[in-house]
Amino acid sequence: MSPTPSQRVLPLLTPCRLCEVRCGVDRLAGEVGPCGVGVDARVYNAFVHMGEEPSLVPCFTVFLTGCNFRCVHCSDGEQVERPGLGVPLDPSALAARVAATEGLRSVEFVGGLPDVNLLAVARCAELLPPHLPVVLNTNAYFTLEALDSMSGWVDILVADLKHGPGDCAARIAGVDRYWGIVTRNLLAAAPRHRLLVRHLILPGHLQCCTRPALEWLAAHLPEVEVNLMTGYRPLHRVAGIPGRLGRRLGADATREVLGWEVTGRLTRLSVDGAPTSPLRRRAAAPGPSGTP
């Protein structure tokens, strides 16, 4: 008999090697690493979400506390940094809520970060209606061992490619070795899962983060679904702080990105979830004078 999802994930908690922080704590013995998460997960929100990509909605979305990143602009910073918030996740109760909800197209686990809560997610997956795809909304900083453990029960990976190959990930998210780990994981995940890659455009980070992210995707995963997101807001620790991340993204930045040649090589590019053609991108781009 094949091991269940939770049986596949359980050995990765002792020592913990779910993510590339590789803190090595024994979570089964009650130890807690930098993510602050133990064996059991806690939920701070759960509802039918209509704001995700069109192919996923309506999705029943479960928000879990804790994360291995400390992004200064995190929209859920309190739940990330205080993983004891929320209520314990009850897989049976969640499965019953999902089964009683009509018209769903997926069940999505977000956060915080579901990766560091993977055992609890696996226990839920064992009870969820089998016709509903399980979606893991990830920062893609997981280990290859964790990716192996997801095979056969995580159907869709919605993965963030947040930063470029420079030091932005270290300065903004507090994480090392970002670019090599995340690009490795995207390449490894693409043949195994349906993969959807998101990139949030950060003000002042077009050349250091957005351009190399899109260039890499066009070179290595040109047919993967890519959602370019323009809704950055200066939240959490950058709210009200002067500087590039202390302001919202301007429309001119989005127009500039859409005018780049690289966007024409991404065959399944969306902007804020809406598919966009190369012709529409060129029409939206600024002209020689810098105006559209």
Secondary structure by P-SEA (a helix, b strand, c coil): cccccccccccccccccccccccccccccccccccccccbbbbccccccccccccccccbbbbbcccccccccccaaaaaacccccccccaaaaaaaaaacccccbbbbbccccccaaaaaaaaaacccccbbbbbbccccccaaaaaaaccccccccccccccccccccccccccccaaaaaaaaaaaccccbbbbbbbbccccccccaaaaaaaaaacccccbbbbbcccccccccccccccccccccaaaaaaaaaccccccccccccccccccaaaaaaacccccccc
